[in-house]
Amino acid sequence: MELPAQTPKERILRLTEVKVRTGLSRSTIYLNIASGTFPRHISLGARCVGWLESEIDGWIQARIQKSRR
């Protein structure tokens, strides 16, 4: 009997966690979003946003790769 493949669950990170993971300040994050160099946030409510963990992880990996060239 074969079990169905599970897809990993996506986490939503709030701004505090994004700041810790990236080392960027709030203003730098939003400046980079405006310039198109940082993942856009998703709306969670009227005054609440978050970022997909996979997109933040991908951004971090891209920065690592860029710095290693």
C-alpha positions as protocol buffer text, in pm:
chain_id: "A"
residue {
  index: 1
  type: MET
  ca { x: 0 y: 0 z: 0 }
}
residue {
  index: 2
  type: GLU
  ca { x: 148 y: 332 z: -109 }
}
residue {
  index: 3
  type: LEU
  ca { x: 98 y: 644 z: 99 }
}
residue {
  index: 4
  type: PRO
  ca { x: 20 y: 970 z: -82 }
}
residue {
  index: 5
  type: ALA
  ca { x: 308 y: 1215 z: -100 }
}
residue {
  index: 6
  type: GLN
  ca { x: 274 y: 1496 z: 150 }
}
residue {
  index: 7
  type: THR
  ca { x: 345 y: 1849 z: 43 }
}
residue {
  index: 8
  type: PRO
  ca { x: 529 y: 2062 z: 296 }
}
residue {
  index: 9
  type: LYS
  ca { x: 314 y: 2312 z: 478 }
}
residue {
  index: 10
  type: GLU
  ca { x: 386 y: 2677 z: 411 }
}
residue {
  index: 11
  type: ARG
  ca { x: 450 y: 2907 z: 706 }
}
residue {
  index: 12
  type: ILE
  ca { x: 367 y: 3275 z: 711 }
}
residue {
  index: 13
  type: LEU
  ca { x: 625 y: 3493 z: 880 }
}
residue {
  index: 14
  type: ARG
  ca { x: 541 y: 3822 z: 1045 }
}
residue {
  index: 15
  type: LEU
  ca { x: 765 y: 4128 z: 1012 }
}
residue {
  index: 16
  type: THR
  ca { x: 959 y: 4061 z: 1334 }
}
residue {
  index: 17
  type: GLU
  ca { x: 1063 y: 3715 z: 1211 }
}
residue {
  index: 18
  type: VAL
  ca { x: 1151 y: 3848 z: 864 }
}
residue {
  index: 19
  type: LYS
  ca { x: 1372 y: 4114 z: 1024 }
}
residue {
  index: 20
  type: VAL
  ca { x: 1549 y: 3853 z: 1239 }
}
residue {
  index: 21
  type: ARG
  ca { x: 1604 y: 3613 z: 948 }
}
residue {
  index: 22
  type: THR
  ca { x: 1728 y: 3874 z: 701 }
}
residue {
  index: 23
  type: GLY
  ca { x: 1905 y: 4118 z: 931 }
}
residue {
  index: 24
  type: LEU
  ca { x: 1725 y: 4403 z: 755 }
}
residue {
  index: 25
  type: SER
  ca { x: 1535 y: 4687 z: 915 }
}
residue {
  index: 26
  type: ARG
  ca { x: 1166 y: 4751 z: 853 }
}
residue {
  index: 27
  type: SER
  ca { x: 1237 y: 5050 z: 631 }
}
residue {
  index: 28
  type: THR
  ca { x: 1495 y: 4859 z: 424 }
}
residue {
  index: 29
  type: ILE
  ca { x: 1252 y: 4571 z: 373 }
}
residue {
  index: 30
  type: TYR
  ca { x: 982 y: 4806 z: 244 }
}
residue {
  index: 31
  type: LEU
  ca { x: 1229 y: 5000 z: 26 }
}
residue {
  index: 32
  type: ASN
  ca { x: 1343 y: 4672 z: -130 }
}
residue {
  index: 33
  type: ILE
  ca { x: 982 y: 4566 z: -189 }
}
residue {
  index: 34
  type: ALA
  ca { x: 919 y: 4897 z: -366 }
}
residue {
  index: 35
  type: SER
  ca { x: 1226 y: 4845 z: -585 }
}
residue {
  index: 36
  type: GLY
  ca { x: 1126 y: 4487 z: -664 }
}
residue {
  index: 37
  type: THR
  ca { x: 1426 y: 4323 z: -497 }
}
residue {
  index: 38
  type: PHE
  ca { x: 1246 y: 4164 z: -201 }
}
residue {
  index: 39
  type: PRO
  ca { x: 943 y: 3933 z: -184 }
}
residue {
  index: 40
  type: ARG
  ca { x: 610 y: 4110 z: -151 }
}
residue {
  index: 41
  type: HIS
  ca { x: 404 y: 4056 z: 161 }
}
residue {
  index: 42
  type: ILE
  ca { x: 58 y: 3904 z: 164 }
}
residue {
  index: 43
  type: SER
  ca { x: -240 y: 4058 z: 336 }
}
residue {
  index: 44
  type: LEU
  ca { x: -364 y: 3869 z: 641 }
}
residue {
  index: 45
  type: GLY
  ca { x: -623 y: 4124 z: 745 }
}
residue {
  index: 46
  type: ALA
  ca { x: -703 y: 4493 z: 749 }
}
residue {
  index: 47
  type: ARG
  ca { x: -378 y: 4586 z: 928 }
}
residue {
  index: 48
  type: CYS
  ca { x: -183 y: 4263 z: 921 }
}
residue {
  index: 49
  type: VAL
  ca { x: 68 y: 4132 z: 666 }
}
residue {
  index: 50
  type: GLY
  ca { x: 306 y: 3840 z: 643 }
}
residue {
  index: 51
  type: TRP
  ca { x: 561 y: 3683 z: 412 }
}
residue {
  index: 52
  type: LEU
  ca { x: 578 y: 3328 z: 283 }
}
residue {
  index: 53
  type: GLU
  ca { x: 866 y: 3147 z: 451 }
}
residue {
  index: 54
  type: SER
  ca { x: 969 y: 2979 z: 126 }
}
residue {
  index: 55
  type: GLU
  ca { x: 1003 y: 3314 z: -51 }
}
residue {
  index: 56
  type: ILE
  ca { x: 1214 y: 3460 z: 231 }
}
residue {
  index: 57
  type: ASP
  ca { x: 1432 y: 3148 z: 234 }
}
residue {
  index: 58
  type: GLY
  ca { x: 1471 y: 3176 z: -143 }
}
residue {
  index: 59
  type: TRP
  ca { x: 1570 y: 3542 z: -115 }
}
residue {
  index: 60
  type: ILE
  ca { x: 1831 y: 3455 z: 149 }
}
residue {
  index: 61
  type: GLN
  ca { x: 1972 y: 3174 z: -68 }
}
residue {
  index: 62
  type: ALA
  ca { x: 1989 y: 3406 z: -369 }
}
residue {
  index: 63
  type: ARG
  ca { x: 2182 y: 3662 z: -162 }
}
residue {
  index: 64
  type: ILE
  ca { x: 2425 y: 3391 z: -50 }
}
residue {
  index: 65
  type: GLN
  ca { x: 2477 y: 3273 z: -408 }
}
residue {
  index: 66
  type: LYS
  ca { x: 2526 y: 3630 z: -532 }
}
residue {
  index: 67
  type: SER
  ca { x: 2789 y: 3699 z: -265 }
}
residue {
  index: 68
  type: ARG
  ca { x: 2983 y: 3379 z: -347 }
}
residue {
  index: 69
  type: ARG
  ca { x: 3043 y: 3466 z: -715 }
}
